[in-house]
Amino acid sequence: MTALDLKNIQKSYGATKVIHGIDLKIEDGEFIVFVGPSGCGKSTLLRMIAGLENISGGDMFIGGERVNDIPPSQRGIAMVFQSYALYPHMTVYDNMAFGMKIAKAPKDEIDKRVHAAAEILQLTPYLGRLPKALSGGQRQRVAIGRAIVRNPKVFLFDEPLSNLDAALRVATRIEIAKLKSSMPETTMIYVTHDQVEAMTLADRIVVLSSGHIEQVGAPIDLYEKPANLFVARFIGSPAMNIQPARVERTGDNTLISLGGRKTTVPIPSPEPLSGTRCHFGVRPEDLRIADKDDFLFEGDVHFVERLGEVTNVYLHVKDVDDAIVVKLAGVQKYAKGDRLRITAAPEKMHLFSEEGRSFLHI
């Protein structure tokens, strides 16, 4: 059964439209992640699902029931916000139990659910503490626990890790992954701008831009087969190298002109016509040092980022506007001014139309 079904969902503030006809089906038990740049509409869409924003157009169904006019409290949804929003004078137990107490649930049922949620989130030793005695990660887990005890149909997470430092983000992300594993039938929708969260948590990722869906798919599918230039640049860090190119001829392989050099790429489908302007793409991690005269780019090193596990090398290449980024494993000794030749396996190359659509998706 479909947990959520969004049909032509629209949102306007006066004459300004911010969500443009979203169509999306989310199945029971899926972990869906909304990603996109600031202002793309991901949090607005989440709030519309929660009922915190009115729907300007289209229909929304939860569990087969149309919910456009149903208030948030009756949608069977629990939401975890970026802010913990815990009551400072209440213990962890009371914070987690508060919603059920307001709903006048039986005390034994409240106690059962609170202790079950605390066990899942490893909060049992802290049930008697006040929020001020907890770390940031523990407070966020309390906020998640408060949502769990409501036994909702759908969990909504609105950038829940943004207020945590790097180490706590990793630890809490693992806790959320464990939570999903312990509740396999529960549908979860998660908003983030963090690619690592999206790639590691999601069953499917929804990439949004300016109120439109650019692509929906499994994390690796979006990484390996981006539908357009926006997704290609947004998924992956550093971003995919994109350069203007021109199709010279087609045949067993497509020959393109790229920055004064010619190279062949696997035949896209449909095959572009000779003379067509296009965009060539290759990810930094798919580039390698060329050991022969057969290379894609030749350029001078102008900046090096040594991160320990990888080294990012930025090259100035003749006839190429933007720097080419090469992501190499381990610590590399390259320095500013070094001249490098780089290449990539043909199957790692991407070709996009002049309008920005991948030839694999046209």
N, C-alpha and C positions, 0 to 999 in steps of 0.2 A: 504494500500500500504506500502511496506517495504521502510523505509527511507534510511537505509544503508544495504548493503549486501556485506560482506567480504568473499571471496572465496579463500581459500588456500593462504592467504596473507603472504608473506615472506619478510624479510629484512636482507641484508648482508652488512657488511663493509669489502670489500676484501674477504678473506677466512673465516672471522668470521661471522657466522649466529646468529642474535639476535632475530629475530621473525621467528617462525617455523610453518608455515602453519596454520594460524588462520582462522577459519570458524565461522562467527557470523552474525546473522540477527537482525537488530534493527528496530522496527516498528515505524511508525509515532506517535509522541506524547510521546514516552517513555523517561524516565529519567534513563540513564544507567550510572553506576559508575564503572570505572576500578580501582581495588585495587591490591596491591601486594607490596613486599619489594623493596627497592632500587635496580635498575638494572634489574627489571623483564621485562621491555619493555613497560610499560603502557604509558609513555610519548612519546616514539618512535612511538607506534601505533597511538596515538592521532595525532601526527605530520604527519604521513602518511595519515590519514584521511583528514587533513587540506591541504595536498599537500606540506608541508614544508620539507618532506622527500620523496625521490623517492621510488617506490615500486620495490623490486627486483624480485618478483614472485607472481603469483596469479592475481585476478581481484577484483576491488572495484567498486561498483555501488552505486550511490546516486540518489534516486528517480527513479530508473530503468535505469539510464544512466551510462555507464562505464566512470570512471573519471581518470583512471591511468595516462593519458597523458594530462589532463586538468589542467591548472595553478590554483593556490589557489584562485585568484581573481574571477574566473569564476565558482567556485564550489558551490556558494550559502551558504558559511559557514562563521560564525563569531567566533573568538577565544578570550578568556579572559585568559591572562597569570598570572603567579604568581606575576610578577612585574606589577605595574599599568600602566607604560609606558605612562603617561600623559604629554602633552606639558606644561611646567611650566609657559610659558608666555601667555597661552591662558586661557580664562574663562572656566568654566564647560560647558557652552552652546557651545562654539567653539570647545572644545575637543570632545563633543558628535557629533557635526555636521561635523567634519573635513572630515570623510570618504565620506559623501554624497556630500560635496562641491567639493572634488577631482573628484567624479564621475559626477559632473556638474548637480546635481539634481536641480529642481526648488526650489527657495527660500521658497515659501509657503509650499511645501512638506517637506523641511528640518525642518522648524519651527514647523510644525504639528507633525512630528515624534519625534523631540527632546522634545517637551513639553509633548507628550504622554508617552515617556520613563521616563522623570523626574517625572511624576505623579505616575507611577508604582513604582519607586524606592525612592519616597519621597525626591526628589532632587530639586523640584521647587524653594524653597527659596534660593538655593545656585547657581543658574544658572549664576549669575553675578560674582561669586567668582573665584579667582585663586586657583589652587590645594594646594598651601602652606597654605591657610586658611582653609583647610579641615582636618578632622581626617582621620586616615588610613582606617577605615571602609567606610567613605564617598568617599574617593578616589577610593576604589575598586568598589563601586556602580557606580561611574562615568565610570569606565572602562567597567562595565557590560552594562551601558546605551549606551555607544558608540557602543557596539555590537548589542543592541536591535534596534537602529535606522536603521540599515542596513536591517532589516527584513529578516534575513537569513532563509534557510531551516533547518539548524542544528546549535546549539550552542555547542562550545567546551570550556571546562573549564580545565585549566592545573594548578592544586593545587592553586586555587585563594585565599585561606585563610591562606596560610602558613606564610605570613609575618605579620599576625595580632596577637595581644595578645589574651589570652584565652577568655576574655569577648567579645572582638570584633568578634572573630571567631563565638561564639554562636549567636550574634546579626546578623552578616552577613549571617550565615547559614540559619537563619530564613527568612531573606530577599530573599535568593535564593529559598527557599521553596515557599514563597509567589509569587515570580516571576513565578515559574513553574505553580502554580495554576491559575495565571492570563493569562497564555499562554498555555492552555492545549493541543493545537495541534502542539506545537513546540517540536521538538526532541532535547534532551540535552544529551551530553556525558561529564562526569566529572571524572577527574583523581585526586586521593587522596591516601595518605597512612593512613589517619585518619579513623578508623573504625566507629566512631560516625557519621561522615559525610556520610559515605557509608550507614550505617544502617538506618539513618533518612531521607535521601534524595532519595535513589534509588527506582525505580520500580523493577529493576533487577541489581544484582551485577555480574561483571565479575572478577573472581579471577585469576590473572596471576602469573606465576613463570617461570623464565628463558626462556621467549619468548613463553611459552605454556599457553593455557587456562586450568586451573585446574577444574573449575566449574562455571556454569552460573545459576543464579536462584534468586528468591525473597530473600530479606534479612533474613527473618525468616526461610526459607527453608535451606539456607546455615548454619544458626546457629543450627537448630535442626537436620538436616540431611546432615552433611558434607560428600562429596564424598570420601575423603581420609584424611590421616594424615596431609598433608600440610594445607588444608582448615580448618580442626578441630583445628589446633594450631593457624592459622592466625586469624580466626574470633572468637572474644570474648576476654575479658580482665578482669582478668588474663587469660592466655591461658589454654586450656583444659589440665587436668592432663592425661598424657599418660603413661601407664606402660606395660611392656611385660607380656604376659600371655600364658597359654596353655589350650587347650580344653581337659577336662577329659572325658566327655561323652555328648551325646545328647539325647534328649527325649522331654518331655513336655517343658523343658527349657534346655539351654545349660549350663553345669557346667564347670567353668573354674578355674584353679589354678592361684592365684594372690598373689605374695609376701608371700608365705608360707600359705596363707589361700585359702579356696575354696568358690566361690559364684556362684549364678545362674544369668543368663541374659536372656532376651527374645530371642527366637529362631530367629537367623538371616536367611535371605534368599539370596542365597542358604545356607543350613545348613553346617557348617564346619565339617570335619571328626574328630573323636576322635584322640587325639595325635597331632593335628595341633597347631603349634605355631602361636600366634596372638598378637594383641595389644588391651588392654582395655583402654577405655577413659571415663572420667566423668568431667563435667565442675565444677569449684570451687563453683559456685553459686547453683549447684544442690546437693552439699554435705551438710549434716546436722549432728548435734551431735547425736550419737546413745544412746538410753536410755536403751538398753538391751545388751545381749551378742552377738546378731546378728549384726556384724559390718563388714565393708569393710577393714578399716585400723585402726591400733592403733599406735600412735606415740607421740613423745615429741615435744612440741612447742619450736621452736628455733628463731622465729622472728614474730612480729606482726605489721601490718600496720593499724592504726586507722584513717580512712578517714572521720569519722562523720556519713555519711549515711550507710557505710559498714565498716566491719573490715576484713582484709585479714590475715588469720592465716597460717603460714608455719610450716609443721610438718616433723620431721625426723621419718621415718618409717623403721623398721628392714627389711632387704632383699629387700629394694626398693632404687634404685640409686638416683633418683631426689626427692626433697622435694615435698610433697603433699600440694597444696594450697586449703584452705577452705575459701570461701567468705560468711561471715555471716552478716545478716542485723543489722544495728545500731551499737552502741558502745559496744564492748565486753570487759570483764575484764580479759581475759586470759593473762598469762605472761609466759616468757621463763621458760622452765622446766616443765610446766603443762603437764599432760598426758591426751590425748583425744582419744576417739573412735568415728569414723565417719562412716556414711553410706549414701546411696542414694536410691531413688526409682528405681526399675528395669527398668522402661520405660525411665529413664534419662541416662542409661548406653549405651555406644557405643562399638562396636566390629569391629576391622579392621584386614584384612589379614596380614600375615607376610610382604607382599610387600607394605602394606600401604593403600589398597583399602578398603572402607567400605563394609561390606557384604550386605548392602542395595543397593549398586550400582554395585556389581559384576554381 
